Amino acid sequence: MRIILSIIIVSLANPVFAASGPFISLSNTNFVVLLAFLLFVGLLIYLKVPGKLNGMLDERAKGIQSELDEARSLREEAQSILAEYERKQKEVQNQADQIVANAKEEAKIAASVAKENLKASIKRRLASAEDQIISAQTAAIKEVKDTAVTVAVAAAKDVISSGMNTSHANELIEAAIKDANGKFH
């Protein structure tokens, strides 16, 4: 069927009919070209070139289809890997957010502990300062009392030595001894 169709198409070609003189003659170039063409087409059919071309095209189509299938599977694999990395990235982001939140909470706790330690330190220093002030006041009061006693003793000595007679001195000594005995016992 293919051969007959090819012959009909070739015989209807315009240049074949345009030649002058007898058509079937080896001196007619159109006839020689027609014979060469028919011989070429016949040779191609005899060697089964159209079937081989179809087979090659089928093989090529199968190769392209397998490449498309492989590309499709690679695409699906890439999408699954991308989804996995996105999931891992979200997990890492969540972990980072958790670490930051924990660090902030620990910083707040450390700040409150430091505040409490500072308050305790200030209280200790205030207590120490108050103790030093009380100690200084006590020392100052003692020094004032000692000075007052010294001044009183000196004044009493002056007063006693200037206006005191022996009988009055003995009475004062006796009164001081009795007073001292009452305080010690």
C-alpha positions, 0 to 999 in steps of 0.5 A: 500500500505504501509503495503504490501510494509513493508511486502515485505521488511520484507520477503526479509530480509536475516536472515529469510531465513537463519534459519534452519528447518521449517520456520513457527514454534514458535520454530524458533526464526526468525519466532517469531521475524518476527511475533513480528516485523509485529505485532509491525508495524501493531500496529503502523499503527493501532494507526496511528503513521505515520500520527501523526509523519507526523502531528508532523513533519508538526507542527514542520515545521510550528513552524520553519517557523514561527520562521524564519518569526519572525527572518526575521521580527526582522532582518528587524526591526533591519536594520531599527533601525540601519538605523535610528541610522546611520541617527541620528548619521549623524545628530548629527555629522553635528550638532557637525560640525556646532557647531565647525564651529560656535565656530571657527567663534565666536572665530575669531570675538572675536579675532578681537573685542579684537584686536580692543579693544586693539588697542583702548586701546593702542591709549588711552594710547598713547594719555594719554602718549602724554598728560602727555609728553606735560604737562611735557614739558609745566611744564618744559618750565614754570619752565625754564621760571620762572627760567629765569625770576627769574634769569633775575630779579636778574640780572636786579636788580644787573645791575640796582642797580649797574649802575642806577641813579634815573633819568634813573630809573624813565624813565624805570619805565615810559616806563614799565608802558606805555608798561603794559598799552598797553598790558592790554588794 
